[in-house]
């Protein structure tokens, strides 16, 4: 996206005085004219009612050009003559608008750059840059003053609004830069887009590209945080946090997400749905590269050199320091799990030092789930998210994109999807992007025949990668080595074994050659293969499994192959004691699983019995070892019954799961756990909900059987978990066995994410609460749901919606959610409905929503963090609001007294502290009973000595608060929620009316008297 004028520091605020005076300020209703308007009739310096004379225009244009160059460094600033020339040309250009034979719709359709080109009268560089920026804001003004323009040119209006906001964000975040810094950042952005803009696609033959454009390959996956937060698409979830620790299993897409975020930042593309990336400079920092040869972690000036960026020597002196100091950096630390466990504390200390030295930058740190403990970066206020497995619809989208990338026909794609849906083992494996890619490649290679089980798939994938490339090459080079697959695997095993046992993921080429040299004598005719260096070169160039990430270094293309091959080496040499001794380390989990898969039945029994016995004798790691042994049963096709029973008995000791974290850990074990899960009898609600969560993550037939027993439970938590799991199972079967049963007992909130799901919902006897997510049209929604007395409707991620006319089909509607529906720009139609509750949200700043001030029937209004609200005057002043949630960029709150009916006020979004006059306005709300605050708002209560004795309920989100100021500020509290509680809650005992405290996570020793009930989820045991 071209951010016009950004280099000249021209925000929309710089144009506001010019536009207000350059064009007429029409009275109420003028913008509702249902036709185009000639630009010449809009200017304010023509006609009888002119309000701008030539001298005014001269002065305004001169000031505009001076503002444009104000942020330019002293060595790059234009001369006074250049400024005067640009101002004079700009004045003449704007004066000529009075003679322009073009209307507002035609101008917006052209776009700001073409419009500027057409009205330009000279090629002066400074003049053209200011004119381009001015035209962006002028056209955006046209879309906002006229509803006809906005309705007629929806996409153009949206793009202009995005561009204008992107320029404002960029100027807000990017301080004055020298021309040298600006030029280098443009060059570096191009490098990031090239370096990280493609992915390797496994299994294609030599006549097709093995590189996949990231735009085609990237699939937006869901992430989840705590159980009370609905899963969100990754980019949406990241948009809500400044610092994130992202967990994900091997091959779950962590590195792909890192690449996508880096490229989106380099492109400065607001359409990517992450406005926080505007103005940011991405630094991709893979841990395996940073710690190569046990190097010291780099300081900022060495970031580029540490990752072998060829531009490192060209960066301006202290450039990285300037970027970090300006809070413009995007730090992407990928693969904490790819360094030894004893080195991770040093990484955490490095992150802490950087975060303390350069606050306000964006962070994304990735790791496997068990690599670091919960709250590993909690002291730095890192939010913790986990990548979810791909849903059925995600798998369908992935398979479609893979086949499109290689040019395969739709019949091949359809055949594979039918096979995945028919085989539970394949559907479970395909939930991982890496495994799904391998399944696609094997299906293509083997003409539709796929092996069963994870190990068999790896066997086939390696055979494909090691044998196929040279077999299909029509003219292999003369003198090329001829190594069969078994020989290559034998050599690669040695390298993988060394890496695993030494806790590394990369080695020097010289060491790799040495290890190969030691192995060659044991290989048949190994002495005839040539030097170890030549054999290594062949493996790097021809195997498709080994690569050279940097000169003089080698690693495996994915850690999964390293673990598979290293485990095979261990089994062949029966290194079982060493395997069990290391089994508690997260880096060894997949190695242990693959070793059980490679082993013979007697060997499997030996490994599993040793894991169980060590777990019994090792209290610190017992849970982890027992669960690992359970996970290994998936790969134990033949095993002595008594050993299987012994392992399963240990697993039953950890059932039922008690919390969300335990549910996810059990779900990772696989389908075996579904057969061990208890039914609802005798379970507390939180335990039953955790069991449902465990089974729902699996998506298998046995998991569906387990879920069926919970459909009669009255708990809202259980019913919500069941209703939101539909997309992971066969659509029709889940509907008949789960959804229909839920609706027959009590009308729950039901969800649809596909047309098939929406259609099936419409067949139910009665629906009152529906949540729809996806690109549905108004016609599809009303056709499916129009006959139902819908009272609450949530519309999420519906870009095809252009207006709210569909709501006429729902006369009983009382609550509406619009979340990421960018085509809806006017809320006026809601004034004619019975809607009393409205939630508006978006993943990026939306097009300005008109008509909000007309909705005087609202009682509840919630504005998401990205919604723009410049003034409380934009809210419906006559509405009897009782609940109000304000966005991250809050306006001045002094006018809150307009709504004396407010009982609950939510100010938890954003990080702006409140001033004294705002707290006074809050204190004067006569009915206010409940407040929801973030850390900065809470801190300002102590700084200003605020006291609100009328507030009985308080909810605090964000980092752990100081409790003493809280007690002073809210002496009348009866109920308190702490999303991130400190461990010692004893100061709260001074609140005489406090009866309940709800905590977002476990509290070990709260120190409160018995009169105060403390509720908290149990701490995860595993």
N, C-alpha and C positions, 0 to 999 in steps of 0.2 A: 504494500500500500504506500503510495507516494504521499508523504505528510507535507503538503504544500506550505511553504513559508516557515517551516519549523526552524530552519537555520537562521531566520531573521527575528526570532523571538516574538512572533505575532499570534497572541492568543485571541480568542473571540472577544475578550474584554477590551482589547485594543480597538476593535471595530465597532463596539456598541455605540459610542458617541457619534461616529460617522454614519452608521446605518440609521440611527434614530433621526438624524437631521437630513440625510440624503434622500430618504423616502418618507412619504406621508404617513402620519400616525392616524390610521382610520379609526372611526368610532366602533362601538360594539356591533357585531353582526356583519361587518364588512368582509371578514374572512370566510363567510359562508356562501359567497357568490359562487354559483355553480357553473363557472365558465372561466377560460383563461383571461388574464388582464394584461394589456400592453404595458411594457416597462416604462415607456415614455409618459404614461398617465400616472405612474406611481411616484416619480421623482418630485421633490419638494421645491425645486427652483424654477418650475414652469407653471403657467396658469395664473388665475386671479388670486388663488389662495397660497401663493408661494411663501415659504417661511425661511428660505435659505438664499442669500445673495452671493455674488461672486466672491466678495472678500471673505465670507464665511467658508466657502468651499476651498479657497486658497489656504486659509489658516488650518482647516481640518486636514487637508492632504499633506501639508508640510509637517504637521505634528505626527501624522501617521508614519511617514517615512522616517522621521527622527526616532520614533519608538521602535521602528523595525531594526535600526542599526544600533540601538542603545546597548544590546547585549553582546555585540561583536567585540572581540578583543582589540586592544589598542593597535596591534600590528596589522590587523585585518580590516580596520574601519575604513569606509570610503571617505574621500575628501569632501569638504564643504560644497564644492562645485558639483560633485556627483550627487549629493543629497538634494541640492536645489534643482538640478536638472530632473531628477526622478520625481520630485514633488510637482514640478510644473507639468510634466507629462501626465502624471496621475490626475491632476486637476482637469486638464483638457479632456482626458478620457472619460471621467465621470460626468463632465458637462455635456459630452456628446450622447449620454444616455437619453437625454430629452428628445433626441431625434431618431432613436433606435426603432426600427420597424420589426420588433420581436416581442412576443408576449412571455409571461413568466413560465408557462409550461414548456415552451420551446427552449428557453434558456436552461431550465433544469434538465431537460432531456439531453442537451449537449454535454453537460458535465462542466465542472468549473474550469478545467484546463482548456477545453475547446472554446468555451465562452470567452475566456480571457484572450485567447489567440485571436478571436474574431473582432473583439473591440479594441485590441492593442493598436497604438499608433506609432510605435517605435520599437527598436530591438535593444534599447539600453538595458543592460543586465540587472541593475538594481531596480529599475522601474518594473521590469517584467516579473521579478520575484515578488515584489510587493503587490502587483496587480493580481498575480495568480492566487496569492493568499487572500486578498480582498474578495475576489470572485467566489472563492469557496464559501465565505461567510455571507455574501450577498445572496447566493443561490439557496443556502440553508435558510436564510431569512424568508425567501419566497415560499419555501415548503412549510414554514411555521405560521406565516400570516394567512395562508389560504388552505382550507381543508380540501378544496378541489384539487390543488396541485398534489397534496399528500396522497389523496385517494387515487389520482390518475397515474402518478409515477411513484409507486410504492418503493420499488427497489432503488431508484435514483434518490428518493428522499431519505431512505434509510442509509444509503452510502454517504450522502452529504452529511447527515447527522453524525455518523460514525467518524468520518474524516474530521469534522469540526471538533468533536470530542477528543479524538486521538491527538490532534494538534495541541489542544489545551492540556491534555495529560502529559504530552511530551515536553511542553514548555514548562509545566509545573515541576517536572522531575529532572529536567536537564538544565543545569546551570550554564552560565556563559562558558562556551568552549572556544579554544583556539582553532584556527583553520586546520592546524596540524592534527589535533585530537579528532576533530570531526571527520577529516579525510581518512585517518587510520580506522576509525570506528566503522565507516562505510566499507572499507577494504576487509576488515575483520568480519563484518556481518556477512559479506559474500563468501568468505572462507567457511564460516560456520554452516551456512546453507549448503555449500558443496560437500563439506566433510561429513555432515550428519544428515544430509537429505536423502540418503539411500540406505536400504537394508539388503542383506544377503538373502536370497531365496534358495532354499535347499532343493537339490534334486533335479535341476534342469540340465538338459544335455548341452553339448558344446555349441549347438546352433542357435541357442537362445541365451539371452542375457541372464546372468546370475544376480543382477542387481535389481532391486525393486524400488521405485520412487517412493519416498516416504509419504507423499500425498495420497498415493494409491494404497500403500500398505497399512497406514495408521488406522487403527480401529479404536474408537473411544470406548474404553472399558469402564466398568463400575468400580468404585471404591466404597469401602464402608469404614465407619469409625466406631462410635459407641452404639449400643443397641437402640437408643432412643432417637437416633438420627437415621433418616431414610438413606439408602445407598444413593450415591450420586455419580454421574459420569466424572471421570478423572479430572478433566480440565475445569469442570464446574466446582469440584471439591477443592482443587488447588487454588482457585480464584478467591476462596474464602479465608485463606490462611497465608501469613507471611513466612512461616517456617513449618516445614512438613517432614516427618520421618515416614517414608512409604515402605511398607513391607509387601513382599510378594514371593511366591514359590518360584523355583527354578523354571525359567521359560514362560513366566506369567506376563511378561511385557514391560518389566521395569525399565530396562535400558531403552526400549523403543519409546516409551513415554518420555524419558530424559531427552532423547534425540528430538522428539516432536516439540517439546517445550523450548529447547534451545533454538530450533529452526523458527518457531513462531515468534520468539523474541527477536531473532535476527531480522525477520521480515517486518517487524513492527506492525503486525496485522491485527487490528482490533476485531476483525470478523472471526478470529480464532476463538473468541469467547473468553479471553483472558486479558481484560484491560490493564491489569497490574503489570503486564509485560511491556507496555508502551514506555519507551525511554530506557529500558533495561539493557544491559550488556551481559550476554550469557557466557559463563565459564564452565565448560564440561570437564569434570575432574574425576576420571575413573580411578578408583583406589588401587587396582592392580597395576596401573601405569605409574601412579604417584609413588608407590612403594617399591618399584622395580629395583632389584639389587639392594633392597633395604635402605633406600635413600631417605634422607630426612624430608618430612613433609614441607612443601614449599611455602615461602612467604608470598604475599600477593604479587610482587614484581616478577616472581618466577612461575606464575601460573601457566603462562603460555609455553615457556621452555620445558616445564615439567611434563607436559602432555605432547611434546614434540611438535608443537605448532610451528610451521615454517615462518610465520610472521613475528616470532618472538623477538628477533633482532631488530625488527623495524618499528616496534612500539615506541612511542614517545617516552621520554624519561618521566618516571613517576605517574604514568598514565593510569595504571591499575589503582594506585592510591587515590587518584582524583575520582575515579569511577566509584570506588567503594566509599569514599568519604562523602560523596554526593548521594549515597543510598540508591545507586542505580544498578548495582550488580545483581545478577541472577546466578547463584552458586549451586551447581548441580553435582553433588558428590555421589557417585554411583558405585555401589557394590561394597558396602562395609563388610559383608560376609566373605569377600574374596581376599581378605588378608587374615593372617593367623589371629586366633582369639586373644593371644597375649599382646597383640599390637593395637587392639581396638581402643583401649583406654587412652592411648596416645592420640588417636584420631579424635576421640571425644574432646580431649583437652585442646587440640588444635582448633576444632570447631568453636569451642567456647571462647578461646582467645580471639579468634577472628570476629565472632559475633559481638564480643565486648568492645573490641577496638573499632569495629565498623558496624554500628547498629543500624537497623532500618533497611538492610538488604534482604532480598528474597533467597530462601534456602529450600532445596529439595534434596534429601538424603535418602538413599535406597539401601535395603538389606533384605535378606531372607527372613521369614518370620521368627525363627529361633536364634538368629545371629546375635541379637542384642536384647536385653531384658526390657520389660515394659517401663516406660518413662525414662529410657536411656538418655534422652535429651530433654527430659521434662523440666529440668532447671533452667533451660534456655527457652522455655515456652514453645517447644516444637509440638505441633499437633501430630497425632499418630493416625495414619490411614493404612488400609490394607487393600491391595488389588483383589477384586473378586474373580473367581473363575468365569470364563465366558459362558453366557447363557445360550440357550438354543438359537435365539435370533442372532446373537453374536457369532456363533459358529457358522450359521448360514451365510452371514455377511462375509466372514473371513474366507470361507470356501469359495464364495462367488468371486471375491477379489483375487484370490490365488489363481483361479482358473482363467479369469480375465487377463491377468498379468502374463500368462504363458500362451494365451490365444486358444485355449481349449474350448470345445463346443459345450453348449448347455446340457447336452445329454450326459456327458461325463460328469459334470458338476452334480446333476440331479441323481445320478447313480450313486455317487459317493455319499450324498446327504441321506439317501434312502438307507444305505448301508450303516451309516453312523447312527441313525435313528433306530434301526433294527437290532443293533448289537450294543448291549449295555457296556461292554468293555471298551468299545470304541468311543461311545458318547462320553464316558468318564474321562478317557484320555484326551479327547478333542477339546476339553474345556481349557487346556493350556495352549496359548498361541504357538509355542515351539512344537509341541506334539501335534497340533492340528496341521502345521506346515509340513511336518514329516509324513503324516497320514496322507495329506494331499499328494505329496511327491511320490510316495510308495504306491498309492492307488494309480497314479498316472504311469509310473514305471512298470508296474506288474499287471497292467491291463485289467484293473478292477479287483484283483485278489489281494487281500490283506491278512497278515498273520494275526494271531490272538495274543494279547498280553503285552505289557510294556517291554519286557526283555526281547520278545520276538520282534517287536517293532524296531528296537534299537539294532538288533542283529541284521534285519533286512535293510535298515537305513545305512548302516556301515558298509554292507555289501554293495549297496547302490553307489555310495560315494567313493568307495575304494576301487571298485572294478569297472563300473560303467563308463567312466570318463574316457579311459584309454581304449576300452573295447569299442566304443562308438567313434573314436577319432579315425577318420579315413586315412590319414597319412601321418602316422606317428614319426617323430624326428629320429633320424638315424643315430644309432648309438644310445638311445634312451634305455634306461633300466627297465627290466621286466620283473616286477614284483607282484606276486599273487596277493589276494586279499589276506590270507592267513599270515603270510610273512609280514605284511604291513601292520596288521593288528598286533602281532607279537612284538614288533619294535615300538609301536605306539604305546603299548602297555607299559613298557619300561619307563618311558617318559612320564606317563600319567602317574605311575606308582611313585616316582621320585617327587613329583609335584605335590601329591596328596600327603605323603609321609613327612614332607618338609613344610606343609602348610602354605604352599605357593600356588600361583596360577599362571606363572610365567617364568621362563628360565632363559639363560643366555644360550645362544646358538652353539658356543664352544662346549658348554656342558652337555647339551643335547647330543652333539656329535660324539663326545666322549662316552656317553651312556650307550649310544648305538654301537660304537666300536667294541665295547665290552660284550654286547649281545651277539654280534655277528658270528663269532666262532661257533656258537651253539646252534646256528641256523644252517639248514642243509644248503650247501654250496654258497654259504655266506662269504667265503673268501673270494668268490668270483664276482661279487657285486660292486667291488671298487671301494674307494675310501669312505669312511664314515661321513665325511663332509658331503660327498656326492649323494649318498643314500639320504641324508637329511634334506638336501636340496630337493630330491625327488619327492619326499614326503610332504614338504611344504608346498611345492608347486603342483603336485598331482593327486595327493590323497583327498583333498577337500575337507579334511578334518583338522589338520595342523596348518597354522598360518604364521606369518612374520609381522606382528603388530608394529614393530619398530626395528630399525637396523640393528642386527646383532642379538635379537630376542625372538623367542618362539613361544606360542601358546596354542591351546585348542580353540576351535571356532566357537564352542560353547562349553560351559563347565559340565553340562550333562554328559558329553562324550568323555571328558576327562574322568568323571566319577565311574562311568560304565567300564572304561578300559582299565582303570586302576583296580577296580573291584575284581575284574577277571584275573589280573595278575596275582592278586592276593589269594584268590581261590586256587589257582594253579599251583602256587607255592605253599598253600595252606598256612598263611599268616593269620590264623584265626585268633590267637591270644592278643596280638597287636591290634587287630580289628576291634575286638570287644573292649580293650583298654581305652580306645579312642572314641567309642561309640557315643559317649555323652556330649561330644563336641559337635556343634551344628554343621561344621564342614564335612563331617563323616556320615551324616544321616543317610544321604543317597548312596554313599559308598557301601554302607552296611546293607541297605535294601538290595542293591544290585549284586552284592556278594551272595546273599541268600538265593537270588534268582539264578546266578551262575552255578551254585554249588549242587552237588549230588544229594540225594535224599538224606543219607547218613550225615554228610557234612552240614546240611541245613539244620538238622537236629542238634548237632554239636554247637553251632553258632547260636541258635535260639535259646537252648538251655543255658548256655554261658551268659547270654544277655539277661535272662530271667534271674539267674543266681546272683549276678553282679548287682542287679536292681534291688534284690532282696537285702543285700549286704551293704548297700550304699544309700543311706537316707537322703543325701544331698541330691543325687541324680536318679533315684529309684523310679520316680514317675516317668521321667523322660525315657529311661531304658525300657521300662515295661511297655510304654506306648509305642516305642520304636519296634519292639519285638512284635507287637500286634500288627503294626503297619507292614511288617515283613511277611505276614501270612498271605498277603495278596500274591506274593511271588513264589510261595511254597506250594507248587503244584502237587508234589508228593512229600508227605511228612508223616512221621509216626503219630498215631492218634493221641497217645498220652502226652506228647510234647505240645501238640496243637491245643489240647484241653488245658494244659498248664498255662500256656500263654493267654488263652481266652479268659481263664479264671482271674489272672492278674488284671486284665482289662476291665472286667466287671467291677472291680474294686474302685474304679474311677467313674462309674456311672451311678446316677445320671449326671450329666454336666450341670454345673450350678450357675454358670454365667456365660456371656457371649464369647469371651476369649477361649474358654474351655470348649465351647461348641465348635469353634473354628479349628481348634487343634485336633479334635476328634474327627471332624469332616475330612481333614487332610489325610487321615489314615486310609480312607477308601471305603468301598461298599461293604466290607466285612463288618464294620461297626454298626451298620443299619440292622443287622441281624441280632446284635447284642443290646440295642436300645430298649429301655423299658417302656411300657404303656403308661397312660396318664394316671392310673390308679395309685393313690398314695403320694403323688408328687405335689409339691408346692407349685404355685403358679410360675414362679421364676425358673424352677427346674423343668417344668413341662414346656415352657417357652424355649428353654435352651435345648431340650431334646428335639423340638420341632425345627429349630434353627439348624441343628446338626444334620438331621435327615434331609432338610430342604436344600442344603448345599451340595448334596451328592447327585441329585437328579436321576437316580436309578429306580428300577422297578421295586427293588426291596425297600428303598427309602420311601417310595410312594405308599407301599403297604404299611409302613410304620406310621406315616402321617395320617392315614385314614382313621386311626383310632382316636385322634385328637379333635376331629371335626365337631364333636358334641360338647366340647368344653366351653364354658361361658366366658372365660378370661379374655378380655380385649387384647391383651398382649399375645396370647396364643392365636387368636383369630386373625390378628394383623399379620403375624408371621406366616400363617397359612395362605392368606389372601395375596401376599406379595411374592410368593414363591412359584407362581404359575409358570412364568417364562422359562423355568429350568426343566420342565417336564413336557411330555407330549400334551399338546394343547387340549384335544378333545377328551382324552382320558382323565386328565387332571380336572377338567371342568366337571365331568360327570361324577367323579369319585370324591372330589374335595369341594370345589366352589359351589356346586348345586347343594351339597349337604350343609355348607355354611349358611347359605341363604334360606334354607328350609327351616332352620331353627330360629335364627334371629337375623335381622337384616344388618349385615356388617358393611364396612366400607370395602368396596371391591375395586379391582385394578385391571386395566387393560393396556397392553403395550404393543399389540398387533391387531390387524384388522380381524383376524380369526377370533381372537379373544373378545374384541368388542362385539362382534356379531353374536357370539355365544352368550355374552352377558344379556344382550337384548332379548333372548329367549326365556329368561327367568320370569317368574310370576310377578315379582315386584322389585323395583330398585329405588333406593332413595339417596344413596351416597356412592358416587362413582369418581374414581381418579383415573384420568386418561393421560398417557404419555406417548407421544409419537406424532408423526406428520399426518394427522387426520384432517379431512375437510369438514366443513360445516354440514354438508349433506350426509356424510358417513355417520357423523355423531347423531344428528337428529333422526336419521333412518333407524339406527340401532336403539336409541334411548327415548325417542319422542313419545312413546306410549306410556312411559313410566313417570310416576310422580316424583321426579328428581328434586331433592331439597338442597343437596350440596354437590357441587360439580367442580372438579379440579382439572384444568387443562394445562398440560405441561409439554414443552418442546413441540409446539404445533405451529411450525412456520407457515403453513398454508392458510391459516385463519387470517382473514383480512378485516373482519368486523365482528360485532357481537350480535348480529341479527339472528343467529341460531338460538339465542336465549328466549326468543318468543315462543319456542316449542316447549319451554319448561316453566309454566306459570307458577308452579309451586316452589321454584328456586329461591332459597334464602341466603345461601353462602356460596361464593365463587372464588376460585383461585385461578389466576393467570400467571403462569410461570414460563418464561422463555417463549412468548408468543409475539415475536417482533412485528408481525404484520398488523396487529391490533394497535392502532395509534390514537383512537378516539373512544373514550369511555362514556360519551354522552348518552348512548342508548341504554345504559344501566339505569338512568334516572326514571325510565318508564317501566322498570321491573320491580319486583318485591325484594330484591337483594338487600340484605341488612349487614352481611359480613363480606369483606373483600380483602383478598391477599394478592399483592402484585410483586412479582420478583423477576429477575433476569440474570443471566450469567455475565452479561456485559451491559454497560449503560445503554438503555433502550432509546428509541425515538421518543421525543417528548410526548407524554400522554395527555391529550386534551380532554376537557370535560370533567376532570376529577372534582373540581369545585362545585359542580352541579349536583353531586350525589348526596342530597340532603336526607336521604332515608337511611344512610349507613349508621350502624351502631358499633361496628368493629371494622377497623382499617389497619392493615399491616403492610408496610412497604419494605421490600427486601433490600439487602445491603447495597445493591448496584443501582437502585432506582434514584433518579435525580429529583430532589426536592429543594428548590432554591429559597422558598419562603413558605411559612405556614399559611400564607394567603391563598396558596394553591389548593388547600384542603377545603372541604365543604363546611362553611362557617355555621350553617344552620343545622347540621347533622347532630343528633343526640348521641354522640360518640361515648361509649363506655370503655372501649379498648382501643389503644393507639400504639402502633409500633413504627418507629421512625428509622429511616435508612442510615447507612454508614456516614454519609456526608449530611449531617443534620443541619437544618437552618437554625437561626436564632429562635430560642424557645420562649421568649418573653411573652408571646401572644397566646400561650396555652390556655389562658383564662377564657378564651372564646368557647371552650368546651367544659363547662363546670360539671358536666355529668361523668367525666372520666373517672373510672375506678381502677384501671390498670394502664400503666404507661411503660413501654419497653424502649430502653435507650442503650441496649447492649451491643448494638452494631457500631462499628467505627471506634476511633481511639481519641476523640476530642474530649478534653475535660470540660465540665460545665462551669460557667462564670457565676458570680454571686447573684446577679439579677435573674438568671435562668433558674437557679435553685429557689429563689424567692417566688417566681411564677409557679413552680411545682408545689411549693409549700402552701400556696393559696388556693390550690384545687380542693374544693370542699369535700368531694366524695372519694378522693384518691385513697385506695386501700392497698394497692400492690405496685411495686416497682421492680423492673428488671434492668440491671446495670452491668456495664463492662468495667474493666480494671481502671481506666482513666477517669471515668465518671465517679467511681467509688473513691478514688484517691482525692478527688477534688472536694469531697465532703469533709475530709480531715483538714485539708489546707484552708478551707473557708469557714470551718466551724459550723457546718450545716447541722440542723436538728429538725427531724420530721417525725414527731411523735404520733402522727395519725396513720403512718404506714404500718400495717399489721403483717403484710407478707412481702418478703424480699427474695429475689433470685439474683445470684451473682454468677456470671460466666467469666471464663478466662483464667488467668493465673491466680494462685492462692491469695486471698485478701488478708490484710491485717485486720484482726478481729476487734481490737480495742477501739479504733475509730468507728467501726461499724456499730458497736454498742452505744457509743455516744451519739451517733447520727440518727439511730432508729430505736429509741428507748421503748417504743410500744410494740415491738415485734412479737408476733405469736407464731409465725411460721417462717422458716428460712431454708432456701435451697442453695447449696454450694457446689457448683460444677466441678471445681478442683479444690477440695478442702485441704487445709493444713491438718497435720496429724493431731495437733493439740487444740481442742475446741473449748478449753476451760474458760476463756474470757467470756463466752456466751452465757455463762451461769449468772452473770450480773443483770441479764434481761428478765425482769420479774414475770412477764406475761408469756415468755417463750415456752411453747409446748412441743414443737416438733422441728427437727433438723433433717433434711434429706441431703445426702451426699452423692456426688457423681461417681465416686469410687470408694473403695474400702477405707475405713478409718480404724487403726489398730487400738488406740487407747484414747477415747475422746475426752475423758475427764469431766463429764457433765453429770448433774444429779439425775435421779430417777424420774423426776417430774418432766424431764425433756426426753422425748422419744427420738432416738437417732436411727434413721433408716439409711442403709448403704448396701450396695451389691457386694456379695462375697468376693474376696480376693481370689484370683484364679489359682488353682492348685498345680496347674500344668499348662 
